[in-house]
Amino acid sequence: MSIRTMIVDDEPLAIERLQMLCAREPRIALVGTASDGEAALRLIEGLKPDLVMLDIAMPLLDGIGVARAVGRMGMRPAVIFVTAFEGFAVEAFDLAAVDYMLKPVAHDRLSRAIDRVEAALRNRLPEGEAAAEPQPEWAEEFWVPHRSELIRLAADQIDRIEAERDYMRLHVGQHSYLLHQTISSLEERLDPQQFVRLHRSHIVRRDHIARLRHDGSGVWFAALADGGEIRIGRTFLANARAMTGR
């Protein structure tokens, strides 16, 4: 299938580079470009592209604002964010972006993104048709920056989450990944039947907790399945007790 594509970026050189990459991808048919968010929305309404490749940092109406407006359209195009900033990934995927590519984009990275666009377009509902199932109440996956791309982490793969200033470190087995988000906002997105907050800096997957112990002076610890241990904050001791049914 030929994917009718628009490029939106306020930097002419960035548009030129993406045009050159798109010319090497036979599945893409470039139908237009825009250098600001307001012009992009006018062109999207007129051209009705299948895909919008969208920068984030733009004056006046930024890429996040454009994506929100696009999300209210009847037959909305797929959106890929193309940006130099990794800190907007959470917002991007909350807006149902198909992918999030960091500049400079390599051809093989673009090709993988187009694979995802093809899958999304195959599953796209006709205009006016309601979705068959509601969106899940809790986050089922997270997209996190890793080297020059973003990778998908299923929520149920995350063993524990540790706050590091303005970032959250997501521990998955022997690996860990940083996500730019506060621990409180992340806690709100996690299923409380699956995760429990035990400290102001720690959230743990319930089935990753092997046992609870105290040191005799009223301080409790959670022993983890990987051999680690977390001190339970006094404020969150009720969470631990509720988990044990006490």
C-alpha positions in Angstrom: 0.0 0.0 0.0 1.1 3.6 -0.7 1.1 5.6 2.5 0.1 9.3 1.8 2.5 11.2 4.1 2.9 14.7 5.4 6.0 16.2 7.0 5.7 18.9 9.7 8.8 20.7 11.0 9.8 24.3 11.5 13.4 23.6 10.3 13.8 23.5 6.5 16.9 21.3 6.7 15.0 18.8 8.9 12.2 18.7 6.3 14.7 18.2 3.5 16.4 15.3 5.3 13.1 13.6 5.9 12.1 14.1 2.3 15.3 12.4 1.2 14.7 9.5 3.6 11.1 9.2 2.4 12.3 9.0 -1.2 14.2 5.9 -0.3 11.1 4.2 1.2 8.8 2.8 -1.6 5.8 2.6 0.7 5.7 6.4 1.3 4.0 8.8 -1.1 4.8 12.4 0.1 1.8 14.7 -0.4 2.9 17.8 1.4 5.0 19.6 4.1 4.2 22.3 6.6 6.5 24.5 8.8 4.1 25.3 11.6 1.3 23.7 13.5 -1.6 25.8 12.3 -0.6 25.4 8.6 -0.2 21.6 9.3 -3.8 21.4 10.6 -5.2 23.2 7.5 -3.3 20.9 5.2 -4.3 17.7 7.1 -7.9 18.7 6.8 -7.5 19.3 3.1 -5.2 16.6 2.0 -6.3 13.8 4.5 -3.0 12.1 4.6 -2.6 8.6 6.0 0.5 9.6 8.1 1.8 12.8 9.6 5.5 12.9 10.6 5.5 15.6 13.2 8.1 17.6 15.0 7.4 18.6 18.6 9.3 21.8 19.3 7.6 24.4 17.0 6.5 28.0 17.8 2.9 28.9 18.5 1.1 25.5 18.1 3.6 22.7 18.9 3.5 19.1 17.8 1.7 17.9 20.9 -1.0 20.5 20.2 -1.3 19.4 16.6 -1.6 15.7 17.6 -4.3 16.6 20.1 -6.3 18.4 17.4 -5.7 15.5 14.9 -7.0 13.1 17.5 -10.4 14.8 17.4 -10.7 14.4 13.6 -13.1 11.7 12.2 -10.6 9.7 10.1 -7.4 10.8 11.8 -4.0 10.0 10.3 -1.4 8.0 12.0 1.2 10.2 13.8 4.9 9.6 14.1 6.8 12.1 16.2 10.2 13.0 14.9 12.1 15.1 17.4 15.4 15.8 19.0 13.9 15.6 22.5 13.2 12.3 24.3 11.3 13.8 27.2 7.9 13.9 25.5 7.6 10.2 24.9 5.0 9.7 27.6 2.7 12.5 26.2 3.3 11.2 22.7 2.0 7.7 23.4 -0.8 9.0 25.5 -1.9 10.6 22.3 -1.8 7.3 20.5 1.3 8.1 18.4 2.4 5.1 16.3 6.1 5.8 16.9 8.5 8.3 18.3 11.8 8.7 16.4 14.8 10.7 17.7 16.7 12.9 15.3 18.8 12.2 13.3 16.7 9.4 11.8 18.4 6.6 10.0 16.7 4.8 7.1 16.4 1.4 8.9 14.7 3.2 11.8 12.2 4.8 9.4 11.5 1.5 7.9 10.6 -0.1 11.2 8.3 2.9 11.9 6.5 2.4 8.6 6.0 -1.3 9.5 4.1 -0.1 12.5 2.1 2.5 10.5 1.0 -0.2 8.1 -0.2 -2.4 11.0 -2.1 0.6 12.5 -3.7 1.6 9.1 -4.9 -2.0 8.6 -6.7 -1.9 11.9 -8.0 1.7 11.5 -11.8 2.0 11.8 -13.9 3.6 9.1 -15.0 7.2 9.9 -17.9 7.3 12.4 -17.6 3.7 13.5 -17.2 3.2 17.2 -14.4 1.1 18.6 -15.3 -2.5 19.5 -13.7 -2.4 22.9 -13.0 0.4 25.4 -9.5 1.5 26.1 -7.9 -0.3 29.1 -8.2 1.6 32.4 -4.5 1.0 33.3 -1.3 1.3 31.3 -0.4 -1.9 29.6 2.9 -0.8 28.1 5.5 2.0 28.2 7.8 3.3 25.5 11.2 4.3 26.9 14.2 5.9 25.2 17.2 3.5 24.7 20.2 4.7 22.7 18.8 6.2 19.5 15.3 4.8 19.6 12.4 4.0 21.9 11.5 0.5 22.9 8.3 -1.0 24.2 8.1 -2.4 27.8 5.0 -4.4 28.8 3.8 -3.2 32.2 3.8 -6.8 33.5 7.5 -7.1 32.7 8.5 -4.4 35.1 9.8 -5.7 38.4 10.1 -2.4 40.2 10.3 1.3 39.7 12.8 3.6 41.4 12.6 7.4 41.5 15.7 9.3 40.5 15.0 13.0 40.7 12.8 13.9 37.7 13.1 10.4 36.2 11.8 6.9 37.0 14.1 4.0 36.6 12.2 0.9 35.3 13.9 -2.3 36.3 13.2 -5.3 34.0 15.3 -8.3 34.9 19.0 -7.3 34.6 18.2 -4.2 32.6 16.9 -0.8 33.5 15.5 2.1 31.6 14.8 5.8 32.4 11.4 7.4 31.9 10.8 11.1 32.4 7.8 11.2 34.7 7.0 11.7 38.3 6.4 8.7 40.5 2.9 10.0 41.5 1.7 10.3 37.9 3.2 6.9 37.1 1.5 5.3 40.1 -1.9 6.6 38.8 -1.3 4.8 35.5 -0.5 1.4 37.1 -3.0 -1.3 38.0 -3.1 -1.4 41.8 -3.9 -5.1 41.7 -0.5 -5.6 40.0 1.7 -2.9 41.6 2.1 -1.5 45.1 3.9 1.6 46.3 6.1 0.8 49.3 8.2 4.0 49.6 8.1 7.5 48.3 10.8 6.4 45.8 9.7 2.8 45.1 6.9 1.0 43.3 7.1 -2.8 43.1 5.2 -5.4 41.1 3.3 -7.5 43.7 4.4 -10.9 42.5 8.1 -9.7 42.6 7.8 -9.5 46.4 9.0 -12.7 48.1 8.3 -11.8 51.8 8.1 -9.0 54.3 10.3 -8.7 57.4 10.9 -6.2 60.2 14.1 -5.5 62.1 12.5 -5.5 65.6 12.3 -1.8 65.9 9.2 -1.3 63.8 11.0 -0.9 60.4 9.7 -3.2 57.7 11.4 -4.4 54.5 10.2 -6.1 51.4 12.5 -8.9 50.2 12.4 -9.2 46.4 12.5 -12.3 44.2 15.8 -11.1 42.7 17.5 -11.0 46.1 17.1 -7.3 46.6 15.4 -5.6 49.5 13.5 -2.3 49.9 12.7 -0.5 53.0 9.0 0.2 53.4 8.2 3.8 54.2 6.0 4.4 57.2 3.5 6.3 55.1 3.2 3.2 52.8 3.1 0.5 55.5 -0.7 0.3 55.2 -0.2 -0.6 51.5 2.0 -3.6 52.5 -0.5 -4.7 55.2 -3.4 -4.5 52.7 -1.4 -6.7 50.3 -1.1 -9.4 52.9 -4.8 -9.1 53.9 -3.9 -7.8 57.4 
